[in-house]
Amino acid sequence: MTAREAALLIHLPQPATRQPQTWADLGSGSGLFSEALLRQLPPQSQVYAIDRSTIPQPAPGIIPLQRDFLDFPWSLPPLHGILMANALHFVEQQETFLQQAVRYILPGGQFLFVEYDTDTPNPWVPYPLSLSTLQSRFRHLGLLPPQLLRTMPSKFGRARLYAAVTAVG
């Protein structure tokens, strides 16, 4: 995926505030989505790029942290949002994880996802969740279900990629 494609896929509606925001990109890898997210946030915002193996180089606004995002508690400040781009499908206990993760988001904050729109597992996507499954998980937790932002074809299979976002408490 190119930087332009990533930016288009996760483009959020205009931020409700012009104040700097703090986000976490869980499973950030090389930071492609971290950078795409940071470019659309207000100036002076920060994105914690968290991954257990590959993390991006430090850059203005990008704070790399090499750790497993499944290990709670997190040592992060209160967050305006969490981005999970192709990461939630590696979490076996998704509802338990989501229940814990939303506690770190400030009221009115956002949870942004990029996933494959399939429920069929494969070696690279062990715990897939289609948009309807993701929405169901959030409803089950008593949270607003994520709303579709955009889709795009996947270069690695038949399932399309989707980006979805939801506001949190």
Secondary structure as GFF3:
##gff-version 3
##sequence-region A 1 169
A	DSSP	alpha_helix	3	9	.	.	.	ID=ss1
A	DSSP	beta_strand	22	26	.	.	.	ID=ss2
A	DSSP	alpha_helix	32	40	.	.	.	ID=ss3
A	DSSP	beta_strand	46	51	.	.	.	ID=ss4
A	DSSP	beta_strand	62	66	.	.	.	ID=ss5
A	DSSP	beta_strand	79	85	.	.	.	ID=ss6
A	DSSP	three_ten_helix	88	90	.	.	.	ID=ss7
A	DSSP	alpha_helix	94	101	.	.	.	ID=ss8
A	DSSP	three_ten_helix	102	104	.	.	.	ID=ss9
A	DSSP	beta_strand	105	116	.	.	.	ID=ss10
A	DSSP	alpha_helix	131	140	.	.	.	ID=ss11
A	DSSP	beta_strand	147	152	.	.	.	ID=ss12
A	DSSP	beta_strand	161	168	.	.	.	ID=ss13
###
